[in-house]
Amino acid sequence: MSFRIEYKGIDRLSKRFKAAPEEVKKKVHDIINVTVLSIENNARARAPLGETYGLKGSIYSIPYSGSYGAVVGARIYYSPFVEFGTGPGFQIPVYRNLNMTSLEGYANTFKRNKGNVVNLPHRPFLFNSASEELYKMVSKIKKIKI
């Protein structure tokens, strides 16, 4: 008794596996860039309105590049004081999906307890947007198929 096994499409499958790393890299790159724009747009929508729209107008993003990464931020000097609050009631919100230890250290560099400090509550706009969108980004990346 004998039998024969035929593989159809093995060449095509082999080519797909060889191309997979570049394909996956491009898909991840695209997902990251969509996420960066979403974070920027959400942060701009959440930023409190000032008299000059300075904070909203200062929010920017730089698309992902393999060597540098992606950036979302606010250029105006008072943005961290809005994000984290000021004065003795200084407190940062807890953000799921972000390293809170690093974020607390960063936020504490903007804490003010002396002098003429206006006690403003935190009004998060950037880090909560990032937290939400990073969760979605990771879910999309996990669903990539080759």
DRENPA-3360 file (N, C-alpha, C; in nm, 2 decimals, always signed):
BEGIN
1 = MSFRIEYK = +0.09/-0.12/+0.00/+0.00/+0.00/+0.00/+0.09/+0.12/+0.00 ~ +0.06/+0.22/-0.08/+0.13/+0.34/-0.08/+0.03/+0.46/-0.11 ~ +0.08/+0.57/-0.07/+0.00/+0.69/-0.09/+0.09/+0.81/-0.12 ~ +0.04/+0.91/-0.18/+0.12/+1.02/-0.22/+0.05/+1.15/-0.15 ~ +0.14/+1.23/-0.10/+0.09/+1.36/-0.04/+0.14/+1.47/-0.13 ~ +0.05/+1.55/-0.17/+0.08/+1.67/-0.25/+0.05/+1.79/-0.17 ~ +0.15/+1.88/-0.18/+0.14/+2.01/-0.12/+0.11/+2.12/-0.23 ~ -0.01/+2.17/-0.22/-0.04/+2.28/-0.32/-0.03/+2.41/-0.25;
9 = GIDRLSKR = +0.04/+2.50/-0.31/+0.05/+2.64/-0.26/+0.16/+2.65/-0.16 ~ +0.25/+2.56/-0.15/+0.36/+2.57/-0.05/+0.46/+2.68/-0.09 ~ +0.48/+2.71/-0.22/+0.56/+2.82/-0.26/+0.50/+2.95/-0.21 ~ +0.37/+2.96/-0.23/+0.30/+3.09/-0.20/+0.31/+3.11/-0.04 ~ +0.29/+3.00/+0.03/+0.30/+3.00/+0.18/+0.44/+3.04/+0.22 ~ +0.54/+2.98/+0.16/+0.67/+3.01/+0.19/+0.71/+3.16/+0.17 ~ +0.66/+3.22/+0.06/+0.68/+3.36/+0.03/+0.61/+3.45/+0.13 ~ +0.49/+3.41/+0.18/+0.42/+3.48/+0.28/+0.50/+3.49/+0.41;
17 = FKAAPEEV = +0.55/+3.37/+0.45/+0.63/+3.37/+0.57/+0.76/+3.45/+0.56 ~ +0.82/+3.45/+0.45/+0.94/+3.54/+0.43/+0.91/+3.68/+0.43 ~ +0.79/+3.72/+0.38/+0.75/+3.86/+0.37/+0.68/+3.91/+0.50 ~ +0.65/+3.81/+0.59/+0.57/+3.84/+0.71/+0.64/+3.95/+0.80 ~ +0.77/+3.94/+0.83/+0.83/+4.05/+0.92/+0.80/+4.19/+0.87 ~ +0.83/+4.21/+0.74/+0.81/+4.34/+0.68/+0.66/+4.38/+0.68 ~ +0.57/+4.29/+0.65/+0.43/+4.31/+0.65/+0.38/+4.35/+0.79 ~ +0.42/+4.27/+0.89/+0.38/+4.30/+1.02/+0.44/+4.44/+1.07;
25 = KKKVHDII = +0.56/+4.46/+1.03/+0.62/+4.59/+1.07/+0.54/+4.71/+1.01 ~ +0.50/+4.70/+0.89/+0.42/+4.80/+0.82/+0.29/+4.82/+0.89 ~ +0.22/+4.71/+0.92/+0.09/+4.72/+0.98/+0.10/+4.78/+1.12 ~ +0.20/+4.74/+1.20/+0.22/+4.80/+1.33/+0.25/+4.95/+1.32 ~ +0.34/+4.99/+1.22/+0.37/+5.13/+1.20/+0.24/+5.21/+1.17 ~ +0.15/+5.15/+1.08/+0.03/+5.22/+1.05/-0.06/+5.23/+1.17 ~ -0.07/+5.13/+1.25/-0.16/+5.13/+1.37/-0.11/+5.24/+1.47 ~ +0.02/+5.24/+1.49/+0.08/+5.34/+1.58/+0.05/+5.48/+1.53;
33 = NVTVLSIE = +0.06/+5.51/+1.40/+0.03/+5.64/+1.35/-0.11/+5.68/+1.36 ~ -0.20/+5.59/+1.34/-0.34/+5.62/+1.36/-0.37/+5.65/+1.51 ~ -0.30/+5.57/+1.60/-0.32/+5.59/+1.74/-0.26/+5.73/+1.78 ~ -0.15/+5.77/+1.73/-0.09/+5.90/+1.76/-0.19/+6.01/+1.73 ~ -0.25/+6.00/+1.61/-0.34/+6.10/+1.57/-0.47/+6.10/+1.66 ~ -0.51/+5.99/+1.70/-0.63/+5.98/+1.79/-0.60/+6.04/+1.92 ~ -0.48/+6.01/+1.97/-0.44/+6.07/+2.10/-0.44/+6.22/+2.09 ~ -0.38/+6.28/+1.98/-0.37/+6.42/+1.96/-0.52/+6.48/+1.95;
41 = NNARARAP = -0.60/+6.42/+1.87/-0.74/+6.47/+1.86/-0.82/+6.46/+1.99 ~ -0.81/+6.35/+2.06/-0.88/+6.34/+2.19/-0.83/+6.44/+2.29 ~ -0.70/+6.46/+2.30/-0.64/+6.55/+2.39/-0.68/+6.69/+2.36 ~ -0.69/+6.73/+2.23/-0.73/+6.86/+2.19/-0.88/+6.88/+2.23 ~ -0.96/+6.78/+2.21/-1.10/+6.79/+2.24/-1.12/+6.80/+2.39 ~ -1.04/+6.74/+2.47/-1.05/+6.74/+2.62/-0.98/+6.86/+2.69 ~ -0.89/+6.93/+2.62/-0.82/+7.04/+2.68/-0.92/+7.15/+2.71 ~ -0.91/+7.21/+2.83/-1.00/+7.32/+2.87/-0.97/+7.44/+2.78;
49 = LGETYGLK = -1.08/+7.51/+2.75/-1.07/+7.63/+2.67/-1.02/+7.74/+2.76 ~ -0.92/+7.81/+2.71/-0.87/+7.93/+2.77/-0.91/+8.05/+2.68 ~ -0.88/+8.16/+2.73/-0.92/+8.28/+2.65/-0.86/+8.29/+2.51 ~ -0.74/+8.23/+2.50/-0.67/+8.24/+2.37/-0.66/+8.10/+2.30 ~ -0.72/+8.00/+2.35/-0.71/+7.87/+2.29/-0.57/+7.82/+2.28 ~ -0.48/+7.88/+2.36/-0.34/+7.84/+2.36/-0.31/+7.70/+2.38 ~ -0.37/+7.64/+2.48/-0.35/+7.50/+2.51/-0.39/+7.41/+2.40 ~ -0.51/+7.42/+2.36/-0.56/+7.34/+2.25/-0.47/+7.35/+2.12;
57 = GSIYSIPY = -0.43/+7.47/+2.09/-0.35/+7.50/+1.97/-0.21/+7.45/+1.99 ~ -0.16/+7.42/+2.11/-0.03/+7.38/+2.13/-0.01/+7.23/+2.12 ~ -0.12/+7.16/+2.12/-0.11/+7.01/+2.12/-0.07/+6.96/+1.98 ~ +0.03/+6.87/+1.97/+0.08/+6.83/+1.85/+0.12/+6.68/+1.85 ~ +0.15/+6.63/+1.73/+0.20/+6.49/+1.73/+0.30/+6.48/+1.62 ~ +0.39/+6.39/+1.64/+0.49/+6.35/+1.54/+0.48/+6.21/+1.51 ~ +0.46/+6.17/+1.38/+0.43/+6.03/+1.35/+0.55/+5.94/+1.38 ~ +0.52/+5.81/+1.39/+0.62/+5.71/+1.43/+0.73/+5.71/+1.32;
65 = SGSYGAVV = +0.85/+5.70/+1.37/+0.97/+5.66/+1.28/+1.05/+5.56/+1.36 ~ +1.09/+5.46/+1.30/+1.15/+5.35/+1.37/+1.26/+5.39/+1.47 ~ +1.34/+5.48/+1.43/+1.45/+5.52/+1.52/+1.42/+5.61/+1.63 ~ +1.31/+5.69/+1.61/+1.28/+5.79/+1.72/+1.15/+5.76/+1.79 ~ +1.06/+5.69/+1.74/+0.93/+5.66/+1.80/+0.83/+5.77/+1.76 ~ +0.72/+5.78/+1.83/+0.62/+5.87/+1.80/+0.61/+5.97/+1.92 ~ +0.55/+6.09/+1.90/+0.54/+6.19/+2.00/+0.41/+6.25/+2.00 ~ +0.35/+6.27/+2.11/+0.23/+6.35/+2.13/+0.25/+6.44/+2.25;
73 = GARIYYSP = +0.23/+6.57/+2.24/+0.26/+6.66/+2.35/+0.19/+6.79/+2.33 ~ +0.22/+6.88/+2.43/+0.16/+7.01/+2.42/+0.28/+7.11/+2.44 ~ +0.29/+7.21/+2.36/+0.41/+7.30/+2.36/+0.40/+7.41/+2.46 ~ +0.28/+7.44/+2.50/+0.26/+7.56/+2.59/+0.31/+7.53/+2.73 ~ +0.38/+7.62/+2.79/+0.45/+7.59/+2.92/+0.36/+7.55/+3.03 ~ +0.24/+7.59/+3.03/+0.15/+7.56/+3.15/+0.07/+7.43/+3.13 ~ +0.09/+7.36/+3.02/+0.01/+7.24/+3.00/+0.03/+7.13/+3.12 ~ +0.15/+7.11/+3.18/+0.15/+7.01/+3.29/+0.07/+7.06/+3.41;
81 = FVEFGTGP = +0.07/+7.19/+3.43/-0.01/+7.24/+3.55/-0.16/+7.22/+3.53 ~ -0.20/+7.23/+3.41/-0.34/+7.19/+3.38/-0.37/+7.04/+3.39 ~ -0.28/+6.97/+3.34/-0.29/+6.82/+3.34/-0.29/+6.76/+3.48 ~ -0.19/+6.81/+3.57/-0.17/+6.76/+3.70/-0.23/+6.84/+3.81 ~ -0.27/+6.96/+3.79/-0.31/+7.05/+3.90/-0.20/+7.12/+3.96 ~ -0.23/+7.21/+4.06/-0.12/+7.28/+4.13/-0.16/+7.29/+4.28 ~ -0.06/+7.33/+4.36/-0.09/+7.36/+4.50/-0.10/+7.24/+4.59 ~ -0.14/+7.27/+4.71/-0.14/+7.16/+4.81/-0.23/+7.04/+4.78;
89 = GFQIPVYR = -0.33/+7.06/+4.70/-0.42/+6.95/+4.66/-0.37/+6.88/+4.54 ~ -0.24/+6.90/+4.51/-0.18/+6.83/+4.39/-0.20/+6.68/+4.39 ~ -0.25/+6.63/+4.28/-0.28/+6.49/+4.27/-0.29/+6.45/+4.13 ~ -0.23/+6.34/+4.09/-0.25/+6.30/+3.95/-0.35/+6.18/+3.95 ~ -0.43/+6.18/+3.84/-0.53/+6.07/+3.83/-0.45/+5.94/+3.80 ~ -0.52/+5.83/+3.83/-0.46/+5.70/+3.80/-0.50/+5.67/+3.65 ~ -0.40/+5.63/+3.57/-0.42/+5.60/+3.43/-0.39/+5.45/+3.41 ~ -0.49/+5.38/+3.37/-0.46/+5.24/+3.34/-0.38/+5.24/+3.21;
97 = NLNMTSLE = -0.30/+5.14/+3.19/-0.21/+5.13/+3.07/-0.09/+5.22/+3.07 ~ -0.06/+5.30/+3.18/+0.06/+5.38/+3.18/+0.14/+5.34/+3.30 ~ +0.27/+5.36/+3.30/+0.35/+5.33/+3.41/+0.34/+5.45/+3.51 ~ +0.26/+5.42/+3.62/+0.23/+5.53/+3.71/+0.35/+5.58/+3.79 ~ +0.44/+5.49/+3.82/+0.56/+5.53/+3.89/+0.64/+5.63/+3.82 ~ +0.66/+5.61/+3.69/+0.73/+5.71/+3.61/+0.65/+5.84/+3.59 ~ +0.52/+5.82/+3.57/+0.44/+5.94/+3.55/+0.43/+6.02/+3.68 ~ +0.42/+5.96/+3.80/+0.42/+6.04/+3.92/+0.55/+6.12/+3.94;
105 = GYANTFKR = +0.66/+6.05/+3.91/+0.79/+6.13/+3.92/+0.79/+6.25/+3.83 ~ +0.74/+6.23/+3.71/+0.74/+6.34/+3.61/+0.64/+6.45/+3.66 ~ +0.52/+6.41/+3.70/+0.42/+6.50/+3.75/+0.47/+6.58/+3.87 ~ +0.55/+6.52/+3.96/+0.60/+6.59/+4.08/+0.70/+6.70/+4.04 ~ +0.76/+6.70/+3.93/+0.85/+6.81/+3.89/+0.77/+6.94/+3.87 ~ +0.64/+6.93/+3.86/+0.56/+7.05/+3.83/+0.48/+7.09/+3.96 ~ +0.49/+7.01/+4.06/+0.42/+7.04/+4.19/+0.47/+7.17/+4.25 ~ +0.37/+7.25/+4.29/+0.41/+7.38/+4.35/+0.34/+7.39/+4.49;
113 = NKGNVVNL = +0.42/+7.42/+4.59/+0.36/+7.43/+4.73/+0.40/+7.56/+4.79 ~ +0.48/+7.64/+4.73/+0.53/+7.76/+4.80/+0.49/+7.88/+4.71 ~ +0.49/+8.00/+4.78/+0.47/+8.12/+4.71/+0.33/+8.15/+4.66 ~ +0.31/+8.22/+4.56/+0.18/+8.25/+4.50/+0.13/+8.14/+4.41 ~ +0.09/+8.04/+4.47/+0.04/+7.92/+4.39/-0.11/+7.92/+4.39 ~ -0.17/+7.92/+4.27/-0.31/+7.91/+4.26/-0.34/+7.76/+4.27 ~ -0.43/+7.73/+4.36/-0.47/+7.59/+4.38/-0.57/+7.54/+4.28 ~ -0.52/+7.49/+4.17/-0.61/+7.44/+4.06/-0.62/+7.29/+4.07;
121 = PHRPFLFN = -0.74/+7.23/+4.05/-0.75/+7.09/+4.04/-0.69/+7.04/+3.91 ~ -0.66/+6.91/+3.90/-0.61/+6.86/+3.78/-0.72/+6.85/+3.68 ~ -0.69/+6.88/+3.55/-0.79/+6.87/+3.44/-0.72/+6.80/+3.33 ~ -0.71/+6.67/+3.35/-0.64/+6.58/+3.25/-0.70/+6.59/+3.11 ~ -0.61/+6.59/+3.01/-0.65/+6.59/+2.87/-0.55/+6.51/+2.79 ~ -0.43/+6.50/+2.83/-0.33/+6.43/+2.74/-0.31/+6.28/+2.79 ~ -0.28/+6.26/+2.91/-0.25/+6.13/+2.96/-0.37/+6.03/+2.96 ~ -0.49/+6.09/+2.99/-0.60/+6.00/+2.98/-0.63/+5.96/+2.84;
129 = SASEELYK = -0.61/+6.05/+2.74/-0.63/+6.02/+2.60/-0.53/+5.91/+2.56 ~ -0.40/+5.93/+2.61/-0.30/+5.83/+2.57/-0.33/+5.69/+2.63 ~ -0.38/+5.69/+2.76/-0.41/+5.57/+2.82/-0.52/+5.49/+2.75 ~ -0.62/+5.56/+2.71/-0.73/+5.49/+2.64/-0.69/+5.44/+2.50 ~ -0.62/+5.52/+2.43/-0.58/+5.49/+2.29/-0.47/+5.38/+2.29 ~ -0.38/+5.38/+2.39/-0.28/+5.28/+2.39/-0.34/+5.14/+2.41 ~ -0.44/+5.13/+2.49/-0.51/+5.00/+2.51/-0.57/+4.95/+2.38 ~ -0.63/+5.04/+2.31/-0.69/+5.01/+2.18/-0.58/+4.97/+2.08;
137 = MVSKIKKI = -0.47/+5.04/+2.08/-0.36/+5.01/+1.99/-0.31/+4.87/+2.01 ~ -0.28/+4.83/+2.14/-0.23/+4.70/+2.17/-0.33/+4.59/+2.12 ~ -0.46/+4.62/+2.14/-0.56/+4.52/+2.09/-0.55/+4.50/+1.94 ~ -0.54/+4.61/+1.87/-0.53/+4.60/+1.72/-0.40/+4.53/+1.68 ~ -0.29/+4.56/+1.75/-0.16/+4.49/+1.71/-0.17/+4.34/+1.74 ~ -0.24/+4.30/+1.84/-0.25/+4.16/+1.88/-0.33/+4.08/+1.77 ~ -0.42/+4.16/+1.70/-0.50/+4.09/+1.60/-0.44/+4.09/+1.46 ~ -0.32/+4.13/+1.44/-0.25/+4.13/+1.31/-0.23/+3.98/+1.27;
145 = KI = -0.26/+3.95/+1.15/-0.24/+3.82/+1.10/-0.15/+3.83/+0.97 ~ -0.07/+3.73/+0.95/+0.02/+3.73/+0.84/-0.04/+3.64/+0.73;
% end
